[in-house]
Amino acid sequence: MTRDRSTASLTDTTREQRMVPEAEFRSYYGRPVLKPPVWEWMVPAYLFTGGLAAGSAVLAAGADVTGRQRLRRAGRLGSLVALTASGVLLVGDLGRPERFHHMLRVAKPTSPMSVGTWIITAFSPGAGIAAIDELVPRRWRRTLLGRLLHRLARPAGMSAALVAPGLASYTAVLLSHTAVPAWKEAGEVLPFVFTGSAAAASGGLGMMFTPVDEAAPARWFAICGATMELTASRSMETRLGLIAEAYTTGRAHRLRRGSELLTVAGLVGTLLGRRSRTVSGAAGLALAAGSALQRFGVFEAGVVSAKDPKYTVVPQRERLERGLRASASVPGDEAVVGVDPDEPISRARSGGP
C-alpha cells in the first residue's frame, strides 16, 4: 500500500514537473553571471606559438642526437622564431614588459600562471643558445667563441626539450583553473588537446622546411600529435554534456571544424606524401594551420560560455543534485533515512508525501 502510494506520488510529481516550462536562464539586469575574458586575439595566438616552440625544441633535440642536421636546424630556428613571437604576444597582452619581470618575484607551485612564467624562463635560454649556434657563420665557427657555442648547443637544446612538455601543456592548465565553464570543465582533457596540437604543428613545421629523406621523425611526430589532438578533441565534446554546446555551436564550432578538417587533411598528406616534398610541405602547412585554429576555437568557446548564464548555472545544479542523491544513498544519514533514492531530492528534503 505504501509502495503504491509512493509510486503514485512520484508519477504525479513527474506530471507536474512536465507542465512547468523550461527555465530561461537570465541574470540581474541582463548581465552575465561571470565576467567574460577581456583577452583578445593575442592570447590564443600565444597559446599556439608557445606550443609550436615547445614541439620544435623536442624535434630538434631528437634530430641532433640522430645526426639529421637539416631537421635540427629547422627545429631550432622554428623554436626560436615561435618563442620570440610568444614573448611579443605575451608582453602585448600584459601591456607593459615589466609585468613579466614582476611575475618572477615569486614562485607559487599552486599558481599555473606563476609556474608557466618559470617554465618559459627555464625554456628560453636553452632554445636560444641552440638556435644561435645554427646562425653562426661558418668562418666564425673556428674561433674560440664559435667552438664554445657549438659545444654548448647540444646540452642547451636538451635542456629546452626537457622543459618543452610543460611549455606545451601549461596553458591548458592555466585556462582550466579559471572560472570560465568551457575551460574549467574541460580541464582533464584540454592538456591532451594542446599537447597533441603542439606536436602536430611542430612536426608540420619540420616537414615544411626539411627534405623528405630527413623528415621521417617530423612525420611520425606529426602523425602522433594529430591523432592525439583529434581523439582528445572528440572526447572533450562527448564528455562535457551541456557545456559541449559552447564548442559545437557558433563561431567556436566553425573554427574547430576547420581545425579538424585541416588536421585530417594534413594527416592524410603526411601518410601519403612521404616521397614528395610538395605534398609533405602542404601537409605540414595544413597541420600547423589546424593547430592554430584549434587554439582560437577553444578560446572562443570559453568566451561564449562565460557570457551565457546557463553554462554556469546548469552544471552547478547538476553537481548539487548528484551530491544530494549520493548523500541520500548513504546508510545512516539521519537527514535522509528512509528516502527512496529514486525519489526527487527536492521532495525528499521538503518532507513531502
Beta strands, then each sheet from edge to edge (+ up, - down):
end
